[in-house]
């Protein structure tokens, strides 16, 4: 077995001696066992560190993947928020258009009601005019009857007057007519 020399402090050397006595070993065997144990422990620690490094790398990969997914989710969330804002704007525009249509409908309804009212008034006036027309036609027929009666009576009177005038001598003109026409003598 090869030999190695190691420099130790006196307190470390005293500790090694006391522990070697406790275990029933020589100083050299105890230090060799301690070095071997430390080396095994170090190798085990290194293996554990390597395992931990692998776990840390795996966790880093998962974190990177989660961060990528988180960034993707943020992008999707931003896109969804943008679409939501656009939808809200569209809804707002549609609500405004709907309100305008409602106003137009209400205005048209009021106009139609006004026209219906005017139509009802015109129908009432038409009915009244028809009644007045019927009354006027009835009055006209009565007046036509009276006019016919009066024409017949006037014709009869005219005939009677012409018969009477044929029987009467001719009357002289009035004084005014004689002066106007310059007649110098009066009729006798």
MDAnalysis code that builds the backbone (N, CA, C; Angstrom):
import MDAnalysis as mda
import numpy as np

u = mda.Universe.empty(564, n_residues=188, atom_resindex=np.repeat(np.arange(188), 3), trajectory=True)
u.add_TopologyAttr("name", ["N", "CA", "C"] * 188)
u.add_TopologyAttr("resid", np.arange(1, 189))
u.add_TopologyAttr("resname", ["UNK", "UNK", "UNK", "UNK", "UNK", "UNK", "UNK", "UNK", "UNK", "UNK", "UNK", "UNK", "UNK", "UNK", "UNK", "UNK", "UNK", "UNK", "UNK", "UNK", "UNK", "UNK", "UNK", "UNK", "UNK", "UNK", "UNK", "UNK", "UNK", "UNK", "UNK", "UNK", "UNK", "UNK", "UNK", "UNK", "UNK", "UNK", "UNK", "UNK", "UNK", "UNK", "UNK", "UNK", "UNK", "UNK", "UNK", "UNK", "UNK", "UNK", "UNK", "UNK", "UNK", "UNK", "UNK", "UNK", "UNK", "UNK", "UNK", "UNK", "UNK", "UNK", "UNK", "UNK", "UNK", "UNK", "UNK", "UNK", "UNK", "UNK", "UNK", "UNK", "UNK", "UNK", "UNK", "UNK", "UNK", "UNK", "UNK", "UNK", "UNK", "UNK", "UNK", "UNK", "UNK", "UNK", "UNK", "UNK", "UNK", "UNK", "UNK", "UNK", "UNK", "UNK", "UNK", "UNK", "UNK", "UNK", "UNK", "UNK", "UNK", "UNK", "UNK", "UNK", "UNK", "UNK", "UNK", "UNK", "UNK", "UNK", "UNK", "UNK", "UNK", "UNK", "UNK", "UNK", "UNK", "UNK", "UNK", "UNK", "UNK", "UNK", "UNK", "UNK", "UNK", "UNK", "UNK", "UNK", "UNK", "UNK", "UNK", "UNK", "UNK", "UNK", "UNK", "UNK", "UNK", "UNK", "UNK", "UNK", "UNK", "UNK", "UNK", "UNK", "UNK", "UNK", "UNK", "UNK", "UNK", "UNK", "UNK", "UNK", "UNK", "UNK", "UNK", "UNK", "UNK", "UNK", "UNK", "UNK", "UNK", "UNK", "UNK", "UNK", "UNK", "UNK", "UNK", "UNK", "UNK", "UNK", "UNK", "UNK", "UNK", "UNK", "UNK", "UNK", "UNK", "UNK", "UNK", "UNK", "UNK", "UNK", "UNK", "UNK", "UNK", "UNK", "UNK", "UNK"])
u.atoms.positions = np.array([
    [0.805, -1.164, 0.000],
    [0.000, 0.000, 0.000],
    [0.867, 1.253, 0.000],
    [0.542, 2.248, -0.839],
    [1.387, 3.424, -0.908],
    [1.223, 4.288, 0.341],
    [2.209, 5.078, 0.573],
    [2.204, 5.946, 1.744],
    [2.071, 7.393, 1.322],
    [1.430, 8.158, 2.196],
    [1.257, 9.577, 1.946],
    [1.506, 10.297, 3.262],
    [2.124, 11.423, 3.165],
    [2.321, 12.183, 4.396],
    [1.383, 13.384, 4.384],
    [0.854, 13.655, 5.553],
    [-0.124, 14.736, 5.695],
    [0.304, 15.583, 6.868],
    [0.163, 16.846, 6.729],
    [0.495, 17.746, 7.834],
    [-0.802, 18.110, 8.520],
    [-0.818, 17.863, 9.852],
    [-2.017, 18.165, 10.628],
    [-1.649, 19.125, 11.753],
    [-2.650, 19.839, 12.189],
    [-2.415, 20.690, 13.359],
    [-2.349, 19.805, 14.578],
    [-1.831, 20.295, 15.611],
    [-1.684, 19.486, 16.820],
    [-3.031, 19.124, 17.400],
    [-3.995, 19.998, 17.367],
    [-5.313, 19.683, 17.916],
    [-5.978, 18.610, 17.069],
    [-5.829, 18.665, 15.709],
    [-6.397, 17.631, 14.841],
    [-5.712, 16.317, 15.109],
    [-4.395, 16.315, 15.341],
    [-3.643, 15.111, 15.624],
    [-4.066, 14.518, 16.970],
    [-4.294, 15.348, 17.960],
    [-4.746, 14.880, 19.280],
    [-6.147, 14.262, 19.156],
    [-7.005, 14.874, 18.383],
    [-8.368, 14.327, 18.182],
    [-8.286, 12.981, 17.477],
    [-7.457, 12.865, 16.457],
    [-7.296, 11.603, 15.729],
    [-6.773, 10.527, 16.680],
    [-5.821, 10.846, 17.551],
    [-5.268, 9.879, 18.501],
    [-6.350, 9.417, 19.470],
    [-7.108, 10.324, 20.020],
    [-8.111, 9.926, 21.004],
    [-9.204, 9.079, 20.365],
    [-9.631, 9.367, 19.177],
    [-10.679, 8.589, 18.502],
    [-10.128, 7.238, 18.067],
    [-8.842, 7.182, 17.661],
    [-8.222, 5.914, 17.273],
    [-8.186, 4.993, 18.490],
    [-7.863, 5.502, 19.691],
    [-7.842, 4.706, 20.898],
    [-9.229, 4.193, 21.206],
    [-10.248, 5.052, 21.049],
    [-11.639, 4.653, 21.326],
    [-12.033, 3.484, 20.433],
    [-11.596, 3.477, 19.220],
    [-12.005, 2.441, 18.275],
    [-11.007, 1.272, 18.272],
    [-9.934, 1.438, 18.931],
    [-8.940, 0.375, 19.026],
    [-8.099, 0.274, 17.775],
    [-7.822, 1.382, 17.156],
    [-7.035, 1.395, 15.922],
    [-5.764, 2.201, 16.143],
    [-4.861, 2.034, 15.170],
    [-3.664, 2.860, 15.215],
    [-3.999, 4.189, 14.598],
    [-3.172, 5.171, 14.897],
    [-3.406, 6.499, 14.352],
    [-3.452, 6.442, 12.842],
    [-2.547, 5.754, 12.235],
    [-2.450, 5.662, 10.803],
    [-3.694, 4.999, 10.221],
    [-4.154, 3.892, 10.842],
    [-5.369, 3.206, 10.348],
    [-6.597, 4.108, 10.488],
    [-6.663, 4.821, 11.609],
    [-7.822, 5.688, 11.828],
    [-7.851, 6.806, 10.796],
    [-6.695, 7.437, 10.541],
    [-6.635, 8.540, 9.574],
    [-6.928, 8.006, 8.179],
    [-6.410, 6.817, 7.845],
    [-6.690, 6.227, 6.534],
    [-8.183, 5.956, 6.400],
    [-8.773, 5.401, 7.493],
    [-10.215, 5.128, 7.463],
    [-10.996, 6.430, 7.349],
    [-10.542, 7.475, 8.044],
    [-11.230, 8.760, 8.004],
    [-11.138, 9.369, 6.607],
    [-9.957, 9.274, 5.986],
    [-9.775, 9.809, 4.644],
    [-10.663, 9.039, 3.677],
    [-10.649, 7.703, 3.817],
    [-11.478, 6.860, 2.937],
    [-12.947, 7.194, 3.118],
    [-13.341, 7.331, 4.374],
    [-14.741, 7.653, 4.659],
    [-15.105, 9.017, 4.080],
    [-14.187, 9.954, 4.221],
    [-14.431, 11.304, 3.688],
    [-14.519, 11.260, 2.178],
    [-13.627, 10.430, 1.569],
    [-13.677, 10.304, 0.112],
    [-14.994, 9.675, -0.335],
    [-15.411, 8.616, 0.354],
    [-16.695, 7.975, 0.015],
    [-17.844, 8.952, 0.217],
    [-17.743, 9.675, 1.333],
    [-18.790, 10.654, 1.626],
    [-18.798, 11.728, 0.546],
    [-17.607, 12.150, 0.139],
    [-17.513, 13.175, -0.883],
    [-18.071, 12.659, -2.202],
    [-17.729, 11.407, -2.545],
    [-18.257, 10.824, -3.781],
    [-19.770, 10.706, -3.707],
    [-20.255, 10.271, -2.537],
    [-21.705, 10.169, -2.356],
    [-22.332, 11.557, -2.457],
    [-21.651, 12.530, -1.827],
    [-22.167, 13.906, -1.901],
    [-22.150, 14.407, -3.338],
    [-21.066, 14.054, -4.069],
    [-20.992, 14.465, -5.466],
    [-22.090, 13.807, -6.294],
    [-22.328, 12.512, -6.018],
    [-23.417, 11.823, -6.724],
    [-24.761, 12.475, -6.399],
    [-24.934, 12.804, -5.117],
    [-26.179, 13.463, -4.722],
    [-26.289, 14.836, -5.392],
    [-25.120, 15.536, -5.435],
    [-25.124, 16.845, -6.099],
    [-25.448, 16.699, -7.584],
    [-24.879, 15.639, -8.199],
    [-25.166, 15.405, -9.611],
    [-26.653, 15.127, -9.798],
    [-27.210, 14.304, -8.885],
    [-28.655, 14.020, -8.947],
    [-29.454, 15.306, -8.754],
    [-28.990, 16.088, -7.765],
    [-29.682, 17.353, -7.511],
    [-29.569, 18.277, -8.726],
    [-28.367, 18.281, -9.363],
    [-28.192, 19.092, -10.569],
    [-29.150, 18.651, -11.676],
    [-29.298, 17.301, -11.809],
    [-30.236, 16.791, -12.815],
    [-31.661, 17.235, -12.486],
    [-32.001, 17.122, -11.188],
    [-33.348, 17.545, -10.764],
    [-33.523, 19.038, -11.013],
    [-32.488, 19.824, -10.685],
    [-32.564, 21.277, -10.894],
    [-32.711, 21.587, -12.379],
    [-31.960, 20.878, -13.230],
    [-32.078, 21.070, -14.686],
    [-33.493, 20.728, -15.150],
    [-34.018, 19.615, -14.620],
    [-35.379, 19.201, -14.983],
    [-36.388, 20.271, -14.550],
    [-36.149, 20.766, -13.311],
    [-37.052, 21.815, -12.800],
    [-36.921, 23.076, -13.657],
    [-35.656, 23.423, -14.036],
    [-35.445, 24.597, -14.896],
    [-36.171, 24.428, -16.225],
    [-36.069, 23.193, -16.797],
    [-36.774, 22.936, -18.058],
    [-38.287, 23.098, -17.868],
    [-38.787, 22.522, -16.767],
    [-40.226, 22.642, -16.484],
    [-40.603, 24.102, -16.282],
    [-39.716, 24.831, -15.540],
    [-39.989, 26.260, -15.321],
    [-39.989, 27.020, -16.643],
    [-39.006, 26.705, -17.512],
    [-38.974, 27.353, -18.826],
    [-40.234, 27.039, -19.616],
    [-40.651, 25.754, -19.545],
    [-41.873, 25.357, -20.260],
    [-43.080, 26.068, -19.656],
    [-43.135, 26.109, -18.317],
    [-44.244, 26.804, -17.656],
    [-44.217, 28.304, -17.982],
    [-42.989, 28.876, -18.019],
    [-42.874, 30.291, -18.359],
    [-43.332, 30.537, -19.792],
    [-42.959, 29.608, -20.690],
    [-43.407, 29.714, -22.077],
    [-44.924, 29.611, -22.152],
    [-45.475, 28.641, -21.404],
    [-46.940, 28.482, -21.384],
    [-47.596, 29.715, -20.774],
    [-46.944, 30.258, -19.706],
    [-47.473, 31.465, -19.080],
    [-47.458, 32.634, -20.069],
    [-46.347, 32.777, -20.803],
    [-46.275, 33.845, -21.812],
    [-47.326, 33.641, -22.890],
    [-47.494, 32.383, -23.308],
    [-48.527, 32.078, -24.307],
    [-49.913, 32.403, -23.753],
    [-50.123, 32.027, -22.486],
    [-51.418, 32.316, -21.848],
    [-51.636, 33.822, -21.744],
    [-50.538, 34.570, -21.427],
    [-50.666, 36.024, -21.357],
    [-51.026, 36.597, -22.717],
    [-50.370, 36.063, -23.769],
    [-50.685, 36.530, -25.122],
    [-52.146, 36.237, -25.460],
    [-52.578, 34.999, -25.118],
    [-53.968, 34.618, -25.399],
    [-54.926, 35.478, -24.588],
    [-54.534, 35.757, -23.315],
    [-55.373, 36.611, -22.473],
    [-55.453, 38.018, -23.063],
    [-54.308, 38.545, -23.494],
    [-54.311, 39.877, -24.124],
    [-55.168, 39.878, -25.388],
    [-55.044, 38.817, -26.178],
    [-55.854, 38.698, -27.399],
    [-57.336, 38.629, -27.041],
    [-57.636, 37.828, -26.006],
    [-59.037, 37.702, -25.577],
    [-59.559, 39.040, -25.053],
    [-58.710, 39.770, -24.303],
    [-59.123, 41.083, -23.813],
    [-59.354, 42.050, -24.970],
    [-58.475, 41.986, -25.969],
    [-58.638, 42.836, -27.144],
    [-59.940, 42.501, -27.871],
    [-60.181, 41.198, -28.051],
    [-61.426, 40.773, -28.708],
    [-62.635, 41.188, -27.880],
    [-62.510, 41.091, -26.543],
    [-63.603, 41.496, -25.664],
    [-63.868, 42.991, -25.802],
    [-62.779, 43.785, -25.848],
    [-62.960, 45.229, -26.033],
    [-63.625, 45.522, -27.372],
    [-63.181, 44.824, -28.428],
    [-63.786, 45.033, -29.737],
    [-65.250, 44.609, -29.719],
    [-65.523, 43.502, -29.040],
    [-66.915, 43.046, -28.937],
    [-67.753, 44.059, -28.180],
    [-67.179, 44.606, -27.102],
    [-67.911, 45.620, -26.333],
    [-68.170, 46.856, -27.182],
    [-67.161, 47.252, -27.976],
    [-67.366, 48.403, -28.870],
    [-68.467, 48.098, -29.874],
    [-68.407, 46.876, -30.437],
    [-69.437, 46.493, -31.407],
    [-70.812, 46.483, -30.739],
    [-70.866, 45.932, -29.533],
    [-72.135, 45.889, -28.799],
    [-72.617, 47.308, -28.522],
    [-71.677, 48.181, -28.128],
    [-72.045, 49.569, -27.866],
    [-72.581, 50.236, -29.126],
    [-71.895, 49.996, -30.263],
    [-72.373, 50.560, -31.529],
    [-73.753, 50.016, -31.870],
    [-73.919, 48.696, -31.688],
    [-75.221, 48.086, -31.993],
    [-76.300, 48.629, -31.060],
    [-75.943, 48.822, -29.774],
    [-76.918, 49.390, -28.844],
    [-77.292, 50.803, -29.273],
    [-76.292, 51.593, -29.707],
    [-76.586, 52.948, -30.186],
    [-77.471, 52.906, -31.427],
    [-77.149, 51.990, -32.348],
    [-77.975, 51.855, -33.556],
    [-79.384, 51.420, -33.179],
    [-79.464, 50.500, -32.216],
    [-80.777, 50.033, -31.759],
    [-81.564, 51.175, -31.133],
    [-80.872, 51.997, -30.335],
    [-81.540, 53.153, -29.728],
    [-82.028, 54.111, -30.808],
    [-81.194, 54.328, -31.837],
    [-81.609, 55.191, -32.955],
    [-82.822, 54.599, -33.666],
    [-82.774, 53.275, -33.895],
    [-83.914, 52.609, -34.557],
    [-85.159, 52.739, -33.691],
    [-84.980, 52.577, -32.360],
    [-86.120, 52.725, -31.450],
    [-86.697, 54.131, -31.546],
    [-85.796, 55.140, -31.604],
    [-86.267, 56.521, -31.739],
    [-87.017, 56.699, -33.054],
    [-86.451, 56.118, -34.128],
    [-87.093, 56.219, -35.439],
    [-88.456, 55.533, -35.407],
    [-88.497, 54.352, -34.794],
    [-89.762, 53.613, -34.699],
    [-90.775, 54.411, -33.896],
    [-90.310, 54.992, -32.765],
    [-91.218, 55.776, -31.927],
    [-91.711, 57.004, -32.690],
    [-90.805, 57.653, -33.412],
    [-91.192, 58.816, -34.212],
    [-92.199, 58.411, -35.284],
    [-91.917, 57.280, -35.953],
    [-92.834, 56.786, -36.987],
    [-94.177, 56.419, -36.375],
    [-94.130, 55.812, -35.183],
    [-95.380, 55.437, -34.501],
    [-96.202, 56.693, -34.186],
    [-95.501, 57.742, -33.663],
    [-96.219, 58.980, -33.362],
    [-96.800, 59.594, -34.634],
    [-95.997, 59.547, -35.709],
    [-96.467, 60.086, -36.985],
    [-97.677, 59.306, -37.487],
    [-97.610, 57.971, -37.372],
    [-98.743, 57.143, -37.792],
    [-99.979, 57.433, -36.944],
    [-99.774, 57.587, -35.632],
    [-100.902, 57.923, -34.762],
    [-101.499, 59.265, -35.164],
    [-100.612, 60.240, -35.474],
    [-101.091, 61.548, -35.914],
    [-101.866, 61.412, -37.227],
    [-101.318, 60.609, -38.137],
    [-102.008, 60.416, -39.415],
    [-103.338, 59.701, -39.215],
    [-103.348, 58.702, -38.311],
    [-104.610, 58.022, -38.012],
    [-105.619, 59.011, -37.451],
    [-105.134, 59.870, -36.554],
    [-106.021, 60.879, -35.979],
    [-106.534, 61.813, -37.075],
    [-105.611, 62.251, -37.958],
    [-106.022, 63.123, -39.076],
    [-106.999, 62.400, -39.996],
    [-106.714, 61.118, -40.255],
    [-107.587, 60.330, -41.112],
    [-108.981, 60.201, -40.494],
    [-109.004, 59.922, -39.183],
    [-110.296, 59.824, -38.496],
    [-111.037, 61.156, -38.565],
    [-110.285, 62.251, -38.377],
    [-110.908, 63.572, -38.468],
    [-111.423, 63.823, -39.881],
    [-110.616, 63.456, -40.895],
    [-111.047, 63.646, -42.280],
    [-112.254, 62.778, -42.606],
    [-112.262, 61.536, -42.070],
    [-113.428, 60.672, -42.288],
    [-114.669, 61.287, -41.662],
    [-114.480, 61.844, -40.461],
    [-115.604, 62.501, -39.792],
    [-116.084, 63.695, -40.612],
    [-115.104, 64.487, -41.100],
    [-115.469, 65.641, -41.937],
    [-116.128, 65.187, -43.232],
    [-115.642, 64.078, -43.813],
    [-116.228, 63.548, -45.039],
    [-117.671, 63.108, -44.791],
    [-117.869, 62.397, -43.661],
    [-119.237, 61.974, -43.326],
    [-120.140, 63.179, -43.143],
    [-119.613, 64.224, -42.460],
    [-120.402, 65.437, -42.269],
    [-120.679, 66.105, -43.619],
    [-119.652, 66.128, -44.483],
    [-119.825, 66.732, -45.808],
    [-120.854, 65.949, -46.625],
    [-120.812, 64.601, -46.509],
    [-121.795, 63.786, -47.224],
    [-123.209, 64.070, -46.715],
    [-123.317, 64.227, -45.369],
    [-124.636, 64.576, -44.821],
    [-125.085, 65.949, -45.326],
    [-124.118, 66.903, -45.318],
    [-124.447, 68.249, -45.811],
    [-124.817, 68.199, -47.287],
    [-124.076, 67.369, -48.071],
    [-124.367, 67.219, -49.495],
    [-125.763, 66.637, -49.700],
    [-126.097, 65.633, -48.887],
    [-127.438, 65.036, -49.006],
    [-128.509, 66.085, -48.691],
    [-128.225, 66.896, -47.641],
    [-129.187, 67.953, -47.299],
    [-129.296, 68.971, -48.434],
    [-128.122, 69.339, -48.999],
    [-128.122, 70.311, -50.091],
    [-128.840, 69.746, -51.325],
    [-128.567, 68.456, -51.615],
    [-129.259, 67.849, -52.761],
    [-130.764, 67.846, -52.538],
    [-131.152, 67.529, -51.298],
    [-132.589, 67.539, -50.989],
    [-133.157, 68.960, -51.133],
    [-132.383, 69.951, -50.602],
    [-132.838, 71.341, -50.704],
    [-132.866, 71.782, -52.162],
    [-131.845, 71.323, -52.962],
    [-131.808, 71.680, -54.381],
    [-133.009, 71.098, -55.122],
    [-133.344, 69.849, -54.771],
    [-134.520, 69.239, -55.418],
    [-135.766, 70.034, -55.069],
    [-135.851, 70.432, -53.806],
    [-137.017, 71.232, -53.402],
    [-137.012, 72.566, -54.132],
    [-135.830, 73.213, -54.220],
    [-135.740, 74.497, -54.911],
    [-136.017, 74.319, -56.402],
    [-135.496, 73.194, -56.977],
    [-135.780, 72.924, -58.395],
    [-137.288, 72.799, -58.612],
    [-137.940, 72.136, -57.668],
    [-139.408, 72.017, -57.772],
    [-140.067, 73.376, -57.699],
    [-139.587, 74.213, -56.766],
    [-140.137, 75.559, -56.629],
    [-139.860, 76.379, -57.887],
    [-138.600, 76.266, -58.413],
    [-138.230, 77.011, -59.616],
    [-139.101, 76.553, -60.782],
    [-139.305, 75.254, -60.900],
    [-140.170, 74.750, -61.985],
    [-141.590, 75.299, -61.826],
    [-142.041, 75.293, -60.569],
    [-143.374, 75.823, -60.310],
    [-143.425, 77.300, -60.688],
    [-142.381, 78.058, -60.268],
    [-142.353, 79.487, -60.540],
    [-142.204, 79.756, -62.035],
    [-141.436, 78.964, -62.741],
    [-141.302, 79.145, -64.184],
    [-142.654, 78.930, -64.874],
    [-143.304, 77.869, -64.416],
    [-144.631, 77.620, -65.003],
    [-145.576, 78.769, -64.709],
    [-145.513, 79.245, -63.474],
    [-146.371, 80.353, -63.075],
    [-146.010, 81.620, -63.848],
    [-144.654, 81.893, -63.998],
    [-144.199, 83.068, -64.742],
    [-144.626, 82.935, -66.210],
    [-144.494, 81.736, -66.761],
    [-144.903, 81.544, -68.149],
    [-146.395, 81.808, -68.296],
    [-147.128, 81.329, -67.328],
    [-148.574, 81.533, -67.375],
    [-148.899, 83.027, -67.236],
    [-148.174, 83.703, -66.315],
    [-148.392, 85.139, -66.127],
    [-147.980, 85.914, -67.383],
    [-146.854, 85.501, -67.963],
    [-146.400, 86.169, -69.187],
    [-147.449, 86.024, -70.285],
    [-147.990, 84.859, -70.371],
    [-149.008, 84.612, -71.384],
    [-150.244, 85.472, -71.080],
    [-150.597, 85.530, -69.829],
    [-151.754, 86.352, -69.443],
    [-151.493, 87.822, -69.716],
    [-150.256, 88.302, -69.441],
    [-149.913, 89.704, -69.662],
    [-149.937, 90.000, -71.155],
    [-149.408, 89.102, -71.971],
    [-149.414, 89.379, -73.399],
    [-150.854, 89.378, -73.923],
    [-151.677, 88.530, -73.362],
    [-153.078, 88.546, -73.795],
    [-153.756, 89.848, -73.369],
    [-153.449, 90.299, -72.170],
    [-154.049, 91.533, -71.665],
    [-153.498, 92.714, -72.454],
    [-152.228, 92.751, -72.779],
    [-151.632, 93.891, -73.477],
    [-152.171, 93.991, -74.896],
    [-152.512, 92.884, -75.485],
    [-153.095, 92.936, -76.819],
    [-154.465, 93.598, -76.756],
    [-155.126, 93.401, -75.666],
    [-156.459, 93.970, -75.531],
    [-156.395, 95.434, -75.120],
    [-155.346, 95.910, -74.508],
    [-155.225, 97.299, -74.047],
    [-154.611, 98.167, -75.141],
    [-155.050, 99.485, -75.176],
    [-154.414, 100.383, -76.131],
    [-152.970, 100.636, -75.707],
    [-152.179, 101.154, -76.641],
    [-150.770, 101.373, -76.381],
    [-150.614, 102.583, -75.483],
    [-149.743, 102.446, -74.470],
    [-149.538, 103.513, -73.490],
    [-148.452, 104.461, -74.004],
    [-148.616, 105.756, -73.683],
    [-147.600, 106.709, -74.114],
    [-146.301, 106.512, -73.333],
    [-145.177, 106.980, -73.903],
    [-143.919, 106.868, -73.160],
    [-143.922, 107.838, -71.995],
    [-143.050, 107.612, -71.065],
    [-142.953, 108.487, -69.886],
    [-142.316, 109.804, -70.318],
    [-142.442, 110.822, -69.489],
    [-141.905, 112.140, -69.821],
    [-140.381, 112.096, -69.934],
    [-139.751, 111.349, -69.061],
    [-138.288, 111.263, -69.116],
    [-137.839, 110.626, -70.418],
    [-138.552, 109.601, -70.832],
    [-138.187, 108.919, -72.071],
    [-138.401, 109.862, -73.252],
    [-139.485, 110.663, -73.238],
    [-139.760, 111.609, -74.323],
    [-138.674, 112.672, -74.391],
    [-138.217, 113.202, -73.267],
    [-137.157, 114.208, -73.244],
    [-135.850, 113.606, -73.723],
    [-135.566, 112.395, -73.287],
    [-134.323, 111.755, -73.670],
    [-134.283, 111.497, -75.167],
    [-135.379, 111.088, -75.737],
    [-135.400, 110.752, -77.142],
    [-135.730, 111.983, -78.013],
    [-136.037, 113.051, -77.354],
    [-136.305, 114.292, -78.083],
    [-137.663, 114.289, -78.800],
    [-138.589, 113.574, -78.291],
    [-139.902, 113.584, -78.902],
    [-140.617, 114.861, -78.511],
    [-141.328, 115.460, -79.467],
    [-141.943, 116.759, -79.196],
    [-143.402, 116.682, -78.852],
    [-143.929, 115.522, -79.046],
    [-145.310, 115.452, -78.621],
    [-145.538, 114.202, -77.813],
    [-146.496, 114.297, -77.042],
    [-146.820, 113.182, -76.194],
    [-147.881, 112.357, -76.810],
    [-147.911, 111.194, -76.447],
    [-148.914, 110.267, -76.950],
    [-150.222, 110.552, -76.272],
    [-151.229, 110.402, -76.994],
    [-152.561, 110.615, -76.428],
    [-153.303, 109.368, -76.376],
])
